Amino acid sequence: QVQLVESGGGLVQAGGSPRLSCSASGSIFSIHVMRWYRQAPGKQRELVATISSGGSTAYGDSVKGRFAISRDNAMNTVYLQMNSLKPEDTAVYYCNAVIFSLNSADYWGQGTQVTVSS
């Protein structure tokens, strides 16, 4: 069974630079696109960043220039380096990946809370 597990969230001061990690485990053949989403209280889930299997990246307008997504294909892990954090970045951050396995599907992590204090 494939699982995605995020880590690295917590309470951060404005201007801080934490890094989130998301590791996939299980019977994985390959991982296609990997994404980070976030959802703030009372708001819709927002796409933060995307990285293809080849390393091409794309970002939401609200984080462009501040966040960086990367991946380690050998470790089946995706990272989100967050810089210059603002209180409005406070949200639950979710990892998402299209994974080819015995049960190929779009998988989600359980989410990790990031709270930015001003």
C-alpha beads as a LAMMPS data file, in Angstrom:
LAMMPS data file: protein, C-alpha beads

118 atoms
117 bonds

1 atom types
1 bond types

-500.0 500.0 xlo xhi
-500.0 500.0 ylo yhi
-500.0 500.0 zlo zhi

Masses

1 110.0

Atoms # bond

1 1 1 0.000 0.000 0.000
2 1 1 1.359 3.393 -0.987
3 1 1 1.578 6.144 1.610
4 1 1 2.691 9.761 1.578
5 1 1 3.957 11.181 4.866
6 1 1 4.704 14.868 5.357
7 1 1 6.995 16.388 7.965
8 1 1 8.540 19.720 8.822
9 1 1 5.566 21.806 9.815
10 1 1 5.083 23.688 13.045
11 1 1 5.072 27.185 14.489
12 1 1 7.357 29.586 12.638
13 1 1 8.010 33.291 13.001
14 1 1 7.289 35.598 10.108
15 1 1 10.310 35.745 7.843
16 1 1 11.323 32.206 8.718
17 1 1 12.450 29.524 6.271
18 1 1 11.252 26.046 7.155
19 1 1 11.405 23.106 4.786
20 1 1 8.646 20.576 4.377
21 1 1 9.325 17.016 3.297
22 1 1 7.030 14.359 1.907
23 1 1 8.159 10.793 1.453
24 1 1 6.347 8.097 -0.469
25 1 1 6.587 4.494 0.613
26 1 1 5.158 1.168 -0.503
27 1 1 5.281 -0.832 -3.701
28 1 1 6.106 2.034 -6.036
29 1 1 7.048 1.583 -9.670
30 1 1 7.547 5.253 -10.401
31 1 1 6.294 8.673 -9.373
32 1 1 5.066 11.142 -11.940
33 1 1 4.130 14.664 -10.928
34 1 1 4.377 15.749 -7.285
35 1 1 2.594 18.752 -5.826
36 1 1 2.145 20.729 -2.655
37 1 1 -1.257 22.177 -1.791
38 1 1 -2.354 24.166 1.208
39 1 1 -5.656 24.938 2.862
40 1 1 -6.208 27.767 5.293
41 1 1 -9.214 27.826 7.636
42 1 1 -12.356 28.775 5.768
43 1 1 -10.619 28.767 2.389
44 1 1 -10.448 26.389 -0.543
45 1 1 -7.459 24.163 -1.068
46 1 1 -4.822 26.027 -3.083
47 1 1 -2.138 24.620 -5.371
48 1 1 1.216 25.883 -4.100
49 1 1 3.819 24.197 -6.268
50 1 1 4.274 21.427 -8.821
51 1 1 7.291 19.453 -9.966
52 1 1 7.356 16.984 -12.832
53 1 1 9.320 13.759 -12.901
54 1 1 11.889 15.581 -14.996
55 1 1 12.221 18.447 -12.555
56 1 1 10.143 21.153 -14.230
57 1 1 8.505 23.383 -11.646
58 1 1 5.556 25.731 -11.404
59 1 1 4.281 27.909 -8.549
60 1 1 1.154 29.640 -7.407
61 1 1 1.250 33.397 -7.664
62 1 1 1.099 33.863 -3.905
63 1 1 4.356 31.971 -3.298
64 1 1 6.296 32.646 -6.487
65 1 1 9.796 33.871 -5.661
66 1 1 9.547 32.754 -2.016
67 1 1 8.984 28.993 -2.140
68 1 1 10.985 26.332 -3.964
69 1 1 9.896 22.788 -4.725
70 1 1 12.412 20.018 -5.343
71 1 1 12.486 16.235 -5.358
72 1 1 14.824 13.345 -4.752
73 1 1 13.678 10.574 -7.067
74 1 1 15.962 8.004 -5.470
75 1 1 14.346 8.684 -2.097
76 1 1 10.790 9.135 -3.455
77 1 1 10.701 12.431 -1.613
78 1 1 9.518 15.920 -2.474
79 1 1 10.500 19.050 -0.582
80 1 1 9.058 22.507 -0.200
81 1 1 11.530 25.153 0.891
82 1 1 9.550 28.080 2.226
83 1 1 11.277 31.424 2.608
84 1 1 10.160 34.843 3.833
85 1 1 7.086 33.372 5.445
86 1 1 4.094 35.605 6.078
87 1 1 1.155 35.112 8.457
88 1 1 -1.059 34.506 5.423
89 1 1 1.010 31.407 4.636
90 1 1 -0.559 29.769 7.690
91 1 1 -2.337 26.633 6.497
92 1 1 -2.311 22.870 6.462
93 1 1 0.107 21.820 3.737
94 1 1 -0.645 18.654 1.796
95 1 1 1.597 16.575 -0.410
96 1 1 0.079 15.038 -3.546
97 1 1 1.599 12.675 -6.085
98 1 1 0.626 10.618 -9.080
99 1 1 2.181 7.264 -8.314
100 1 1 2.418 4.226 -10.558
101 1 1 2.150 1.122 -8.401
102 1 1 0.040 -2.001 -8.104
103 1 1 -2.775 0.495 -7.523
104 1 1 -1.783 3.489 -9.619
105 1 1 -3.575 6.549 -8.383
106 1 1 -3.425 10.110 -7.175
107 1 1 -2.226 9.919 -3.566
108 1 1 -2.442 12.451 -0.731
109 1 1 -0.574 12.859 2.486
110 1 1 -2.290 13.536 5.795
111 1 1 -1.176 17.164 5.898
112 1 1 1.157 19.128 8.127
113 1 1 0.215 22.356 9.883
114 1 1 2.330 25.438 9.309
115 1 1 1.507 28.400 11.530
116 1 1 3.294 31.688 10.954
117 1 1 3.323 34.129 13.844
118 1 1 3.718 37.842 13.265

Bonds

1 1 1 2
2 1 2 3
3 1 3 4
4 1 4 5
5 1 5 6
6 1 6 7
7 1 7 8
8 1 8 9
9 1 9 10
10 1 10 11
11 1 11 12
12 1 12 13
13 1 13 14
14 1 14 15
15 1 15 16
16 1 16 17
17 1 17 18
18 1 18 19
19 1 19 20
20 1 20 21
21 1 21 22
22 1 22 23
23 1 23 24
24 1 24 25
25 1 25 26
26 1 26 27
27 1 27 28
28 1 28 29
29 1 29 30
30 1 30 31
31 1 31 32
32 1 32 33
33 1 33 34
34 1 34 35
35 1 35 36
36 1 36 37
37 1 37 38
38 1 38 39
39 1 39 40
40 1 40 41
41 1 41 42
42 1 42 43
43 1 43 44
44 1 44 45
45 1 45 46
46 1 46 47
47 1 47 48
48 1 48 49
49 1 49 50
50 1 50 51
51 1 51 52
52 1 52 53
53 1 53 54
54 1 54 55
55 1 55 56
56 1 56 57
57 1 57 58
58 1 58 59
59 1 59 60
60 1 60 61
61 1 61 62
62 1 62 63
63 1 63 64
64 1 64 65
65 1 65 66
66 1 66 67
67 1 67 68
68 1 68 69
69 1 69 70
70 1 70 71
71 1 71 72
72 1 72 73
73 1 73 74
74 1 74 75
75 1 75 76
76 1 76 77
77 1 77 78
78 1 78 79
79 1 79 80
80 1 80 81
81 1 81 82
82 1 82 83
83 1 83 84
84 1 84 85
85 1 85 86
86 1 86 87
87 1 87 88
88 1 88 89
89 1 89 90
90 1 90 91
91 1 91 92
92 1 92 93
93 1 93 94
94 1 94 95
95 1 95 96
96 1 96 97
97 1 97 98
98 1 98 99
99 1 99 100
100 1 100 101
101 1 101 102
102 1 102 103
103 1 103 104
104 1 104 105
105 1 105 106
106 1 106 107
107 1 107 108
108 1 108 109
109 1 109 110
110 1 110 111
111 1 111 112
112 1 112 113
113 1 113 114
114 1 114 115
115 1 115 116
116 1 116 117
117 1 117 118
